[in-house]
Amino acid sequence: MPRDAGGGARHLRRLLVRVLGLDTSSGRHLHSPSIGVGEISIHPPKGLINALAFHHMDDSLRLDGLDRRIVARLERNARSSFATIGAEVGLSAPAVKRRVDRLVESGVITGFHAALDPRALGHGVEVFVELYCSGRTSAVEIARIVSRHAEVQEAYTVTGDANALLRVRTTDTAHLERTLENLRSEPAVLQTKSSVVLSRLIPPAD
């Protein structure tokens, strides 16, 4: 090897060790995965290998057309049988089951739930509440605050002036008033703004 080429290889080895923290060697067999660069065998550190594995795991979350049709059918009715779904998407029941199992294992489907009518449970008043907090109240702290109030069904951080948007269910307006007072009694909460739902134009998917 010409002198300048050898010097360049040694310089590259030192650079990889110093900047990337990679273990480099030449001509030796190692058990870890390696990437060849000229005469240099680069062995990625454990963290990089884990990152590559994580990226591969992300790829498993990608849905094809059949997956999306199956998910859409389950969103409409989670009790649909595999045979019913299969007849709709053109697959056998076992093939649908395998796909659903994979979607559950990969985290695409996070659970199967019963959709209840809140009015039947005595929660006939639905309200969206804008929550305004003091200073630099973090999202974690907001989550702690709202989790103490059973009437809060959902909570989101949002853009705009409000710190969070809550979906609240109460039995009646008196219950709503108490709930808002309880929220405003939290030290970090400055004020709330409420909008009572009159009717649903588009029902939820579940």
Secondary structure as UniProt FT lines:
FT   HELIX           3..15
FT   HELIX           16..20
FT   STRAND          23..25
FT   STRAND          35..37
FT   TURN            38..39
FT   STRAND          40..43
FT   HELIX           46..59
FT   TURN            60..61
FT   HELIX           65..76
FT   TURN            78..79
FT   HELIX           82..89
FT   HELIX           93..105
FT   TURN            106..107
FT   HELIX           118..121
FT   STRAND          125..133
FT   TURN            135..136
FT   HELIX           139..147
FT   TURN            150..151
FT   STRAND          152..157
FT   STRAND          164..170
FT   HELIX           173..184
FT   TURN            187..188
FT   STRAND          189..196
//
